């Protein structure tokens, strides 16, 4: 047997040797043929395959993002940002738009160039071209509109010269947007002529301007005195209305209104600084009746939003809609329970049919149960045969995102007490099981547990998550809270009241206090705070609406009394609030 295997092996080796020999002969013939062919082919063609293939150049999209308000970005601009490989920005003011980009996008700051405008533009153009040579899809963000008083045209020309393809997505120009946000129409019946002048560099001859036309002046603050004198010399009446707007389209917008004769002094008195858009002409008179942005109920209010960081978005967006400048300060952190076994046992009981009801009292409770379901490989089908209760509309929305419609939502007050009022009592004939699963926070009140127990139900009160006090905010924020530099504070739960006071102290007496519901109202009063506004229903949007109604009433009272409209932080009193 051994000898036979050895003979067979030898035969196979011989066969493989012969195969290799044939292959070597064939390769030799092929090589000889190729050499002969190469001698007959012209040298230019023979060396074509050795030319190094260069990487194809990228493509640049110039996107105008508007003059300041992030909401003015166009849908087209948002879509190209979502597909960008690299984004060239002009500074921190463009950071808000990076949220539309995919993870891992390369962000390049093009604001570092120094020197004259021409040198800065040339440096940015080189940067855009260089980026396009290493990234397939480049987006260049420019404030305002790329081709209107911007460097987009020069940078696009540099791309063209380098053989790089590009396209342009227009943006809202400051020329039209800032006057609009200031309540000043650039054209009206009888005022149809508008001239836009950029005074950034060369000194322009203003004597040829027609005194009856509307002027929009850019980069004119530093030369305002000389510009006003030149306009008066050109025939403009000294009483011609003038409006100067700084920070246009943002919640920091400030407008100073005067005449050609007074505007320099008015600007100095107002202590307003920064780049401005200036409108000269009769159209400025329309601002008194058409001002819509700076007259918003919370315009310019600095509002503290103390809550969990990942839940601050909807409330802050709503406050911005009313013209406020919200600042989020984390006061609590949501963390898993120290002992997860209680939740594990409850989830197993849910699957095994231990419960008749599941009661969700917060969005965080829904999130905690869903995370456990994911951990066990469960989905919404595990709720089959169970009744679901939600403490309010927001919690119901979170459950609805799971594909489940709650069986019970309070018809009145959306709180634990309101839920108890509508909860049916236990009936031995109608209810096969008398147990309720209640996943909630470690610091939740006993209102719901006590109420359900009185109705004959047995409650598994399970800690689904913990709320932990966050670290104190920075010293400047703490000082602003205590000294009244915040115009308002919005409290979204009792824990945010306790934690803010614990880590930063009580808000100043002048600060407006708004709360999300009766329980939070009670906690605020227990801490010596007088509540000025309360949401009609417990949601972030309703809380912002309630504060806005307070702000609108406050503004109307000042206007009716003939008083200047001021923010709460500008009318500070010396004593603390008392409940």
C-alpha positions in Angstrom: 0.0 0.0 0.0 2.8 2.4 0.9 4.8 1.6 -2.2 1.7 2.1 -4.4 1.0 5.5 -2.9 4.6 6.5 -3.4 4.4 5.5 -7.1 1.3 7.4 -7.6 2.8 10.5 -6.0 5.8 10.3 -8.2 3.6 10.0 -11.3 1.7 13.1 -10.2 4.9 15.0 -9.6 6.1 14.0 -13.1 2.8 15.2 -14.6 3.1 18.6 -12.9 6.7 18.9 -14.0 5.7 18.3 -17.6 2.9 20.8 -17.3 5.2 23.4 -16.0 7.7 22.7 -18.8 5.0 23.1 -21.4 3.9 26.4 -19.7 7.5 27.6 -19.7 7.9 26.9 -23.4 4.5 28.6 -24.1 5.6 31.6 -22.1 8.9 31.8 -24.0 7.1 31.8 -27.3 4.7 34.4 -26.1 7.5 36.6 -24.9 9.3 36.3 -28.2 6.2 37.1 -30.2 5.6 40.2 -28.0 9.1 41.4 -28.4 8.9 41.0 -32.2 5.6 42.8 -32.2 6.9 45.6 -30.1 9.7 46.2 -32.6 7.1 46.7 -35.3 4.9 49.1 -33.3 6.0 52.8 -33.2 7.6 53.8 -30.0 4.8 56.4 -29.2 2.1 53.7 -29.2 4.3 51.1 -27.4 4.8 53.4 -24.4 1.2 54.6 -24.0 0.5 51.9 -21.3 3.3 53.3 -19.1 1.8 56.8 -18.8 0.7 57.4 -15.1 -3.1 57.9 -14.8 -3.9 61.1 -12.9 -6.7 61.3 -10.4 -9.8 63.1 -11.9 -10.4 66.6 -10.5 -13.2 67.1 -8.0 -16.3 69.3 -8.4 -17.1 72.5 -6.4 -20.6 73.8 -5.5 -20.7 77.4 -4.3 -23.6 77.7 -1.8 -25.0 81.0 -0.5 -26.1 80.5 3.1 -27.8 83.9 3.6 -26.8 86.8 5.8 -27.1 85.1 9.3 -30.3 83.3 10.0 -29.6 79.6 9.5 -33.2 79.1 8.4 -32.5 81.0 5.2 -30.4 78.2 3.7 -32.2 76.9 0.6 -33.3 73.3 0.2 -30.8 73.0 -2.7 -28.0 74.1 -0.4 -29.0 71.6 2.3 -29.1 68.8 -0.3 -25.6 69.3 -1.6 -24.2 69.6 1.9 -25.6 66.1 2.6 -23.4 64.7 -0.1 -20.3 66.8 0.4 -16.9 65.1 0.9 -15.3 68.4 2.0 -16.7 71.8 3.0 -14.8 75.1 2.9 -16.2 77.6 5.4 -15.5 81.2 6.3 -15.4 80.8 10.1 -17.5 79.7 13.1 -20.6 81.5 11.7 -21.0 78.6 9.3 -20.8 75.8 11.9 -24.6 75.6 12.1 -24.8 74.4 8.5 -22.4 71.5 9.1 -25.2 69.6 10.8 -26.6 68.8 7.4 -23.3 67.0 6.4 -22.7 63.3 6.6 -20.4 62.0 9.3 -16.7 62.2 8.6 -16.9 65.2 6.2 -13.7 67.2 6.0 -14.2 70.8 7.2 -11.6 73.4 6.0 -11.5 76.9 7.5 -10.9 79.5 4.8 -10.9 82.5 7.1 -7.2 82.6 7.9 -6.0 84.8 5.0 -4.7 88.3 5.9 -4.2 91.5 3.9 -6.4 93.4 1.5 -9.6 92.0 0.1 -7.8 91.0 -3.1 -5.2 89.0 -1.2 -7.8 87.3 0.9 -9.9 86.4 -2.2 -6.8 85.0 -4.0 -5.8 82.9 -1.0 -9.4 81.4 -0.6 -9.5 80.7 -4.3 -6.2 78.7 -4.1 -7.6 76.9 -1.1 -10.8 75.9 -3.0 -8.8 74.7 -6.0 -6.4 72.7 -3.8 -9.3 71.1 -2.0 -11.0 70.1 -5.2 -7.9 68.3 -6.4 -8.0 66.0 -3.4 -11.8 65.6 -2.7 -14.4 64.5 -5.2 -17.3 66.7 -4.0 -16.5 70.1 -2.5 -19.0 72.5 -1.1 -17.9 76.1 -0.6 -20.1 78.0 1.8 -20.4 81.8 1.4 -22.3 84.3 3.5 -25.2 85.9 1.6 -25.2 85.1 -2.2 -22.1 83.8 -3.9 -22.3 86.3 -6.8 -23.6 89.4 -4.9 -21.0 91.4 -3.1 -19.1 88.2 -2.4 -15.9 86.5 -3.5 -17.8 83.6 -5.2 -17.2 84.9 -8.7 -13.4 85.2 -8.3 -13.2 81.8 -6.8 -15.3 80.2 -9.5 -13.1 81.8 -12.1 -10.1 80.2 -10.4 -11.8 76.8 -10.6 -12.5 77.4 -14.3 -8.9 78.2 -15.0 -7.8 75.1 -13.2 -10.1 72.9 -15.2 -12.4 72.2 -12.2 -16.1 72.0 -12.8 -18.4 74.0 -10.6 -22.0 75.1 -10.1 -23.6 77.8 -8.0 -26.6 77.7 -5.6 -27.9 81.2 -5.0 -28.4 82.5 -1.4 -30.4 85.3 0.2 -28.4 88.5 -0.1 -27.9 90.8 2.8 -28.9 93.6 0.5 -32.5 92.5 0.5 -32.7 90.3 3.6 -31.5 92.7 6.3 -33.8 95.6 5.3 -36.7 93.1 5.1 -35.9 91.8 8.7 -35.8 95.4 9.8 -39.3 96.1 8.4 -38.1 98.3 5.5 -39.3 97.6 2.0 -36.7 98.6 -0.6 -39.4 99.4 -3.2 -42.9 100.7 -2.9 -45.4 102.6 -5.1 -43.6 105.8 -6.0 -40.2 104.5 -4.8 -39.0 102.1 -7.5 -35.4 103.0 -7.8 -32.7 101.4 -5.6 -29.0 101.9 -5.7 -26.6 99.6 -3.8 -23.2 100.9 -3.0 -20.3 99.0 -1.4 -17.9 101.5 0.3 -15.4 98.8 1.4 -12.4 100.0 -0.7 -12.3 102.7 -3.4 -13.7 106.1 -2.6 -16.8 106.6 -4.8 -18.2 109.7 -6.2 -21.6 110.2 -4.6 -22.4 113.5 -6.2 -24.1 111.9 -9.2 -26.8 110.1 -7.1 -30.4 111.2 -7.4 -31.7 112.5 -4.1 -35.1 110.8 -4.5 -33.8 107.3 -4.9 -33.4 104.6 -2.2 -29.8 103.8 -1.2 -28.5 100.6 0.4 -25.0 101.2 1.7 -22.6 98.4 2.7 -19.3 98.7 4.7 -20.1 102.3 5.4 -20.0 102.5 9.2 -16.3 103.5 9.4 -16.8 106.2 6.8 -20.4 107.1 7.9 -19.6 110.8 8.8 -17.9 111.5 5.4 -20.6 109.5 3.5 -23.4 111.5 5.1 -21.7 114.8 4.3 -21.2 113.7 0.7 -24.9 112.8 0.3 -26.0 116.1 1.7 -23.6 117.8 -0.7 -25.1 115.7 -3.5 -28.5 117.2 -2.8 -30.0 114.8 -0.3 -32.1 116.6 2.3 -30.6 116.5 5.8 -34.0 115.2 7.1 -33.9 112.1 4.8 -34.7 109.0 7.0 -31.8 106.6 7.6 -31.9 103.1 9.2 -28.7 101.3 10.3 -29.0 97.6 11.1 -26.3 95.4 12.7 -26.5 91.6 13.1 -29.3 91.5 10.5 -31.6 88.4 10.4 -30.3 87.1 13.7 -31.8 87.4 17.2 -28.9 89.8 17.9 -30.3 92.3 15.3 -30.2 95.9 16.3 -31.5 98.8 14.3 -30.8 102.5 14.8 -33.1 104.9 13.0 -32.5 108.6 12.4 -31.9 111.1 9.6 -28.8 112.1 7.6 -28.4 115.0 10.0 -28.6 112.8 13.2 -27.6 109.3 12.4 -23.9 109.7 13.3 -24.9 111.0 16.8 -27.7 108.4 17.1 -25.3 105.6 16.4 -22.8 106.9 19.0 -25.6 107.2 21.6 -26.9 103.7 20.9 -23.3 102.2 21.3 -24.0 99.8 18.4 -20.9 98.4 16.7 -20.2 96.0 13.9 -20.8 95.7 10.2 -24.1 97.2 9.2 -26.6 97.5 6.3 -27.7 101.1 5.9 -30.9 102.2 4.1 -31.3 105.8 3.1 -34.6 107.1 1.8 -38.3 107.6 2.4 -39.0 103.9 2.6 -37.4 103.9 6.1 -40.6 105.5 7.3 -42.5 102.2 6.7 -40.5 100.6 9.5 -42.9 102.0 12.1 -45.8 99.9 10.8 -44.0 97.0 9.1 -41.4 96.1 11.7 -42.1 92.4 12.3 -38.8 90.8 13.5 -37.6 93.1 16.2 -41.2 93.4 17.6 -41.5 89.6 18.3 -42.7 88.9 21.8 -39.3 87.6 23.0 -37.0 89.4 20.7 -33.5 89.7 22.1 -34.4 87.9 25.3 -31.6 85.8 26.7 -33.4 82.7 28.0 -31.9 80.0 30.1 -33.0 76.4 29.2 -32.0 74.1 32.1 -32.7 70.5 31.0 -31.3 67.3 29.6 -29.0 68.2 26.7 -30.5 65.8 24.2 -34.0 67.1 24.8 -33.4 70.8 24.5 -33.8 71.0 20.7 -37.6 71.5 20.2 -37.9 74.0 23.0 -34.9 76.1 21.9 -36.2 76.1 18.3 -39.6 77.3 19.4 -38.0 80.1 21.5 -35.9 81.2 18.6 -39.1 81.5 16.5 -40.3 84.1 19.0 -37.0 86.0 18.6 -35.3 84.8 21.7 -31.6 83.8 22.3 -31.9 80.6 24.3 -28.9 79.1 26.1 -29.0 75.5 27.1 -27.5 74.5 30.4 -27.6 70.8 31.4 -28.8 70.3 34.9 -29.6 66.6 34.8 -28.2 63.6 33.1 -30.3 60.5 32.3 -28.4 57.3 33.2 -29.4 53.6 33.5 -30.5 52.3 37.0 -27.8 51.1 39.3 -29.4 47.7 39.6 -30.7 46.6 36.1 -32.1 43.3 37.5 -35.4 45.0 38.4 -36.0 46.1 34.8 -34.9 42.7 33.5 -37.4 41.0 35.6 -40.2 43.3 34.6 -39.5 42.9 30.9 -39.6 39.1 31.3 -42.8 39.4 33.2 -44.2 41.6 30.4 -43.4 38.9 27.8 -44.8 36.1 30.0 -48.2 37.9 30.5 -47.7 39.1 34.1 -49.3 42.6 33.4 -52.6 44.0 32.3 -51.3 47.6 31.9 -48.1 49.4 31.1 -48.0 53.0 32.2 -45.5 55.4 30.6 -45.0 58.7 32.5 -42.2 60.2 30.3 -40.4 60.0 27.0 -37.4 58.8 28.9 -39.4 55.8 30.3 -40.4 54.9 26.7 -36.8 55.1 25.7 -35.6 53.0 28.6 -38.0 50.2 27.8 -37.2 50.3 24.1 -33.5 49.9 24.9 -34.3 46.9 27.0 -36.4 45.4 24.1 -33.5 45.9 21.8 -31.2 44.2 24.2 -33.5 41.2 24.3 -34.3 41.2 20.6 -37.9 42.1 21.2 -40.2 44.5 19.3 -43.6 46.0 19.6 -45.3 42.6 19.3 -44.3 42.0 22.9 -47.1 44.4 23.9 -49.8 42.2 22.3 -52.8 41.9 24.7 -51.5 44.7 27.0 -53.2 48.1 27.6 -50.9 51.1 27.2 -51.2 54.4 29.1 -49.3 57.6 28.4 -49.2 60.6 30.8 -49.4 63.1 27.9 -49.2 63.9 24.2 -45.4 63.9 24.0 -45.1 60.6 25.7 -47.9 59.3 23.4 -45.9 60.5 20.4 -42.8 58.6 21.6 -45.0 55.4 22.0 -46.5 56.1 18.5 -43.0 56.1 17.0 -42.9 52.5 18.1 -46.0 51.7 16.1 -48.3 51.6 19.1 -51.4 53.7 19.9 -51.9 54.3 23.7 -55.2 53.1 25.1 -55.3 55.9 27.7 -54.2 59.5 27.7 -55.5 61.9 30.4 -58.5 63.9 29.1 -57.7 66.8 31.5 -54.5 67.7 33.1 -51.6 65.8 31.5 -49.9 64.6 34.7 -49.8 61.6 37.0 -52.8 63.1 38.8 -54.7 63.5 35.6 -53.8 59.9 34.6 -55.3 58.6 37.8 -58.5 60.5 37.3 -59.2 58.7 34.0 -57.8 55.3 35.0 -60.5 52.7 35.3 -60.8 50.8 38.6 -59.8 47.2 38.8 -62.7 44.8 38.0 -62.4 41.1 38.8 -64.8 40.2 36.0 -63.4 42.4 33.2 -59.7 42.4 34.1 -58.0 38.9 34.1 -54.8 40.4 35.6 -54.6 43.1 38.3 -51.0 44.2 37.8 -49.5 47.4 36.3 -46.0 47.8 35.0 -44.8 51.3 35.8 -41.3 52.1 34.5 -40.2 55.5 35.7 -37.4 57.7 37.1 -35.8 57.1 40.4 -37.0 60.4 41.8 -40.6 60.3 40.5 -43.4 61.2 42.9 -45.7 58.5 44.4 -48.9 60.1 43.1 -49.6 57.5 40.4 -48.6 54.5 42.5 -50.9 55.6 45.3 -53.8 56.4 43.0 -53.6 53.1 41.2 -53.4 51.2 44.4 -56.6 53.0 45.7 -58.3 51.8 42.4 -57.5 48.2 43.3 -54.4 47.7 41.1 -51.1 46.2 42.1 -48.2 48.3 40.8 -44.7 47.1 39.9 -43.0 50.4 40.4 -39.7 49.9 38.5 -36.8 52.3 38.3 -36.2 52.5 34.5 -33.6 55.3 34.6 -31.9 57.7 37.0 -31.7 61.4 36.8 -28.3 62.6 38.0 -27.5 66.2 38.8 -25.1 67.7 36.2 -21.9 69.5 37.0 -22.2 73.3 37.7 -22.2 75.5 34.7 -19.2 77.8 34.0 -18.7 80.8 36.4 -19.9 83.4 33.9 -23.2 81.5 33.5 -23.6 81.2 37.2 -23.0 84.9 37.7 -25.5 85.7 34.9 -28.1 83.7 36.6 -27.7 85.3 40.0 -27.2 88.9 38.7 -30.2 88.9 36.4 -28.5 88.9 33.0 -30.9 86.2 31.8 -34.3 87.6 30.9 -36.1 84.4 31.6 -35.7 80.8 32.7 -37.9 77.9 31.5 -38.3 74.9 33.8 -39.5 71.7 32.2 -39.7 69.6 35.3 -39.4 69.8 39.1 -36.0 68.2 38.9 -34.7 71.0 36.7 -35.8 73.5 39.3 -34.1 71.7 42.2 -30.9 71.0 40.2 -30.5 74.5 38.8 -30.8 76.0 42.2 -28.5 73.4 43.5 -25.7 73.9 41.0 -26.1 77.6 40.2 -28.3 79.3 42.8 -31.6 81.0 42.4 -32.4 83.2 39.4 -32.4 86.9 40.1 -35.6 88.7 41.1 -36.0 90.3 37.8 -35.8 87.1 35.8 -39.1 85.8 34.3 -40.0 82.3 35.4 -42.0 79.9 33.1 -42.9 76.3 34.1 -44.3 73.4 32.2 -47.1 72.4 34.6 -48.6 72.5 38.2 -46.1 70.1 39.7 -43.2 72.2 38.5 -45.0 75.4 39.6 -45.3 74.0 43.1 -41.6 73.1 43.2 -40.6 76.6 42.0 -42.7 78.2 44.6 -41.1 76.0 47.3 -37.7 77.4 46.2 -38.9 81.0 46.6 -39.5 81.7 42.9 -42.6 83.6 41.7 -43.9 81.9 38.5 -44.9 84.3 35.7 -46.1 81.8 33.0 -47.2 78.2 32.9 -47.8 76.0 29.8 -51.5 75.1 29.1 -50.3 71.5 28.5 -47.0 69.8 29.4 -45.0 70.1 26.2 -41.9 72.1 25.3 -43.8 74.0 22.5 -46.6 75.0 24.9 -44.0 76.2 27.4 -42.4 78.5 24.8 -45.9 79.7 23.7 -46.8 80.5 27.3 -43.7 82.6 27.8 -44.3 84.3 24.4 -47.8 85.3 25.5 -46.3 86.8 28.7 -43.7 88.7 26.7 -46.4 90.0 24.2 -48.6 91.2 27.1 -45.6 92.9 28.8 -44.6 94.6 25.5 -48.2 95.8 24.9 -48.4 97.3 28.4 -45.2 99.3 27.9 -46.3 100.6 24.5 -49.7 101.6 25.8 -48.0 103.4 28.7 -45.7 105.2 26.3 -42.7 103.6 27.9 -39.7 102.4 25.9 -39.8 98.6 25.3 -37.1 97.0 27.4 -36.2 93.4 28.3 -36.6 92.1 31.9 -32.8 92.1 32.4 -32.8 95.9 31.7 -35.2 96.6 34.5 -33.6 94.8 37.4 -34.9 95.2 40.9 -32.8 94.8 44.0 -34.7 92.1 45.9 -35.2 88.4 45.3 -38.5 86.9 44.3 -40.8 85.7 47.0 -43.5 83.1 46.5 
